[in-house]
Amino acid sequence: MLISLAHAQAAQGAAQDPSGGLMGLLPLILMFVILWFLMIRPQMKKAKEHQKMVSELQKGDEVVTQGGLAGRITKVGENYITLEVATLKDEPVEVLVQKQAVGALLPKGTLKTL
């Protein structure tokens, strides 16, 4: 008898408050909106800027890779670039690097000051 009374009370309470389900989801929806504006949106914007910078790379640009390697671009391919990182006995030391590994574009003449 006790179980049937409890079941009847739960069913009666749910029928009285039709907006209870929506109000229960409101904090979850609000947290998702806050998460979107604080984390996801800025990350997408940063990724778009990086993609634009990578697509505009050209011969002669001075760059730093995400691994910290600084050099001047000597060749630009579809997915790879060739960086001149040093000169040894009047011969350039070149390294093949993926375009996506470029972390930052340096102002012209920066490598001479390093």
Phi and psi restraints in degrees (value plus and minus 20) as a CYANA .aco file:
   2 LEU   PHI     -87.3   -47.3
   2 LEU   PSI     -58.0   -18.0
   3 ILE   PHI     -89.0   -49.0
   3 ILE   PSI     -59.6   -19.6
   4 SER   PHI     -87.6   -47.6
   4 SER   PSI     -52.6   -12.6
   5 LEU   PHI     -88.5   -48.5
   5 LEU   PSI     -62.0   -22.0
   6 ALA   PHI     -84.8   -44.8
   6 ALA   PSI     -60.6   -20.6
   7 HIS   PHI     -84.0   -44.0
   7 HIS   PSI     -60.0   -20.0
   8 ALA   PHI     -88.3   -48.3
   8 ALA   PSI     -55.6   -15.6
   9 GLN   PHI     -89.8   -49.8
   9 GLN   PSI     -58.5   -18.5
  10 ALA   PHI     -86.3   -46.3
  10 ALA   PSI     -61.5   -21.5
  11 ALA   PHI     -87.3   -47.3
  11 ALA   PSI     -56.7   -16.7
  12 GLN   PHI     -90.2   -50.2
  12 GLN   PSI     -58.9   -18.9
  13 GLY   PHI     -87.6   -47.6
  13 GLY   PSI     -56.2   -16.2
  14 ALA   PHI     -89.0   -49.0
  14 ALA   PSI     -52.8   -12.8
  15 ALA   PHI     -94.3   -54.3
  15 ALA   PSI     -44.7    -4.7
  16 GLN   PHI     -98.0   -58.0
  16 GLN   PSI     -51.3   -11.3
  17 ASP   PHI    -137.1   -97.1
  17 ASP   PSI      68.1   108.1
  18 PRO   PHI     -92.0   -52.0
  18 PRO   PSI     -43.1    -3.1
  19 SER   PHI    -110.4   -70.4
  19 SER   PSI     -16.5    23.5
  20 GLY   PHI     -82.9   -42.9
  20 GLY   PSI     -57.3   -17.3
  21 GLY   PHI     -88.2   -48.2
  21 GLY   PSI     -60.5   -20.5
  22 LEU   PHI     -88.9   -48.9
  22 LEU   PSI     -60.6   -20.6
  23 MET   PHI     -88.0   -48.0
  23 MET   PSI     -47.1    -7.1
  24 GLY   PHI     -91.6   -51.6
  24 GLY   PSI     -50.3   -10.3
  25 LEU   PHI    -105.6   -65.6
  25 LEU   PSI     -36.2     3.8
  26 LEU   PHI     -78.8   -38.8
  26 LEU   PSI     -65.3   -25.3
  27 PRO   PHI     -82.3   -42.3
  27 PRO   PSI     -56.1   -16.1
  28 LEU   PHI     -85.4   -45.4
  28 LEU   PSI     -63.3   -23.3
  29 ILE   PHI     -84.9   -44.9
  29 ILE   PSI     -61.7   -21.7
  30 LEU   PHI     -83.8   -43.8
  30 LEU   PSI     -60.6   -20.6
  31 MET   PHI     -84.9   -44.9
  31 MET   PSI     -58.2   -18.2
  32 PHE   PHI     -85.4   -45.4
  32 PHE   PSI     -60.5   -20.5
  33 VAL   PHI     -84.2   -44.2
  33 VAL   PSI     -63.0   -23.0
  34 ILE   PHI     -84.2   -44.2
  34 ILE   PSI     -63.0   -23.0
  35 LEU   PHI     -80.1   -40.1
  35 LEU   PSI     -60.6   -20.6
  36 TRP   PHI     -80.4   -40.4
  36 TRP   PSI     -68.7   -28.7
  37 PHE   PHI     -96.8   -56.8
  37 PHE   PSI     -45.9    -5.9
  38 LEU   PHI    -112.9   -72.9
  38 LEU   PSI     -47.8    -7.8
  39 MET   PHI    -142.8  -102.8
  39 MET   PSI     -71.7   -31.7
  40 ILE   PHI     -92.8   -52.8
  40 ILE   PSI     -67.6   -27.6
  41 ARG   PHI     -82.3   -42.3
  41 ARG   PSI     -68.3   -28.3
  42 PRO   PHI     -82.6   -42.6
  42 PRO   PSI     -54.6   -14.6
  43 GLN   PHI     -85.7   -45.7
  43 GLN   PSI     -60.9   -20.9
  44 MET   PHI     -85.4   -45.4
  44 MET   PSI     -59.0   -19.0
  45 LYS   PHI     -85.3   -45.3
  45 LYS   PSI     -62.3   -22.3
  46 LYS   PHI     -84.6   -44.6
  46 LYS   PSI     -61.1   -21.1
  47 ALA   PHI     -84.2   -44.2
  47 ALA   PSI     -58.0   -18.0
  48 LYS   PHI     -87.0   -47.0
  48 LYS   PSI     -60.1   -20.1
  49 GLU   PHI     -85.1   -45.1
  49 GLU   PSI     -60.1   -20.1
  50 HIS   PHI     -84.6   -44.6
  50 HIS   PSI     -62.4   -22.4
  51 GLN   PHI     -82.3   -42.3
  51 GLN   PSI     -59.4   -19.4
  52 LYS   PHI     -85.9   -45.9
  52 LYS   PSI     -63.3   -23.3
  53 MET   PHI     -82.9   -42.9
  53 MET   PSI     -62.1   -22.1
  54 VAL   PHI     -85.6   -45.6
  54 VAL   PSI     -58.7   -18.7
  55 SER   PHI     -90.9   -50.9
  55 SER   PSI     -41.3    -1.3
  56 GLU   PHI    -116.7   -76.7
  56 GLU   PSI     -13.0    27.0
  57 LEU   PHI     -85.0   -45.0
  57 LEU   PSI     121.2   161.2
  58 GLN   PHI    -164.8  -124.8
  58 GLN   PSI     147.5   187.5
  59 LYS   PHI     -80.0   -40.0
  59 LYS   PSI     115.0   155.0
  60 GLY   PHI      77.9   117.9
  60 GLY   PSI     -34.4     5.6
  61 ASP   PHI     -89.3   -49.3
  61 ASP   PSI     125.3   165.3
  62 GLU   PHI    -123.4   -83.4
  62 GLU   PSI     108.0   148.0
  63 VAL   PHI    -154.5  -114.5
  63 VAL   PSI     142.5   182.5
  64 VAL   PHI    -142.4  -102.4
  64 VAL   PSI     110.7   150.7
  65 THR   PHI    -100.9   -60.9
  65 THR   PSI     149.1   189.1
  66 GLN   PHI     -86.8   -46.8
  66 GLN   PSI     -39.5     0.5
  67 GLY   PHI    -106.4   -66.4
  67 GLY   PSI     -25.2    14.8
  68 GLY   PHI      77.8   117.8
  68 GLY   PSI     -12.3    27.7
  69 LEU   PHI    -104.6   -64.6
  69 LEU   PSI     102.7   142.7
  70 ALA   PHI    -124.8   -84.8
  70 ALA   PSI     119.4   159.4
  71 GLY   PHI    -191.4  -151.4
  71 GLY   PSI     157.2   197.2
  72 ARG   PHI    -128.7   -88.7
  72 ARG   PSI     115.8   155.8
  73 ILE   PHI     -93.3   -53.3
  73 ILE   PSI     107.6   147.6
  74 THR   PHI    -129.0   -89.0
  74 THR   PSI     -48.3    -8.3
  75 LYS   PHI    -161.6  -121.6
  75 LYS   PSI     123.3   163.3
  76 VAL   PHI    -143.4  -103.4
  76 VAL   PSI     103.8   143.8
  77 GLY   PHI    -133.3   -93.3
  77 GLY   PSI    -187.9  -147.9
  78 GLU   PHI     -85.3   -45.3
  78 GLU   PSI     -71.3   -31.3
  79 ASN   PHI    -138.8   -98.8
  79 ASN   PSI     -31.2     8.8
  80 TYR   PHI    -147.6  -107.6
  80 TYR   PSI     134.3   174.3
  81 ILE   PHI    -147.3  -107.3
  81 ILE   PSI     136.1   176.1
  82 THR   PHI    -128.5   -88.5
  82 THR   PSI     105.4   145.4
  83 LEU   PHI    -126.6   -86.6
  83 LEU   PSI     115.3   155.3
  84 GLU   PHI    -111.6   -71.6
  84 GLU   PSI      93.2   133.2
  85 VAL   PHI    -123.1   -83.1
  85 VAL   PSI     -38.5     1.5
  86 ALA   PHI    -184.3  -144.3
  86 ALA   PSI     152.9   192.9
  87 THR   PHI    -146.3  -106.3
  87 THR   PSI     105.1   145.1
  88 LEU   PHI    -144.8  -104.8
  88 LEU   PSI      94.4   134.4
  89 LYS   PHI      35.3    75.3
  89 LYS   PSI      28.6    68.6
  90 ASP   PHI      41.0    81.0
  90 ASP   PSI      -1.9    38.1
  91 GLU   PHI    -137.6   -97.6
  91 GLU   PSI     111.5   151.5
  92 PRO   PHI     -91.9   -51.9
  92 PRO   PSI     120.4   160.4
  93 VAL   PHI    -116.5   -76.5
  93 VAL   PSI      96.6   136.6
  94 GLU   PHI    -135.0   -95.0
  94 GLU   PSI     125.8   165.8
  95 VAL   PHI    -149.2  -109.2
  95 VAL   PSI     116.9   156.9
  96 LEU   PHI    -110.1   -70.1
  96 LEU   PSI     105.8   145.8
  97 VAL   PHI    -153.9  -113.9
  97 VAL   PSI     123.9   163.9
  98 GLN   PHI     -87.5   -47.5
  98 GLN   PSI     125.0   165.0
  99 LYS   PHI     -80.2   -40.2
  99 LYS   PSI     -59.1   -19.1
 100 GLN   PHI     -86.5   -46.5
 100 GLN   PSI     -36.1     3.9
 101 ALA   PHI    -101.0   -61.0
 101 ALA   PSI     -27.6    12.4
 102 VAL   PHI     -91.7   -51.7
 102 VAL   PSI     104.7   144.7
 103 GLY   PHI    -114.8   -74.8
 103 GLY   PSI     -58.0   -18.0
 104 ALA   PHI    -172.2  -132.2
 104 ALA   PSI     130.1   170.1
 105 LEU   PHI    -118.4   -78.4
 105 LEU   PSI     105.9   145.9
 106 LEU   PHI    -113.7   -73.7
 106 LEU   PSI     132.8   172.8
 107 PRO   PHI     -85.7   -45.7
 107 PRO   PSI     131.7   171.7
 108 LYS   PHI     -79.4   -39.4
 108 LYS   PSI     116.5   156.5
 109 GLY   PHI      68.8   108.8
 109 GLY   PSI     -19.6    20.4
 110 THR   PHI     -86.9   -46.9
 110 THR   PSI     -57.8   -17.8
 111 LEU   PHI     -86.3   -46.3
 111 LEU   PSI     -47.8    -7.8
 112 LYS   PHI     -89.3   -49.3
 112 LYS   PSI     -47.9    -7.9
 113 THR   PHI    -105.3   -65.3
 113 THR   PSI     -32.2     7.8
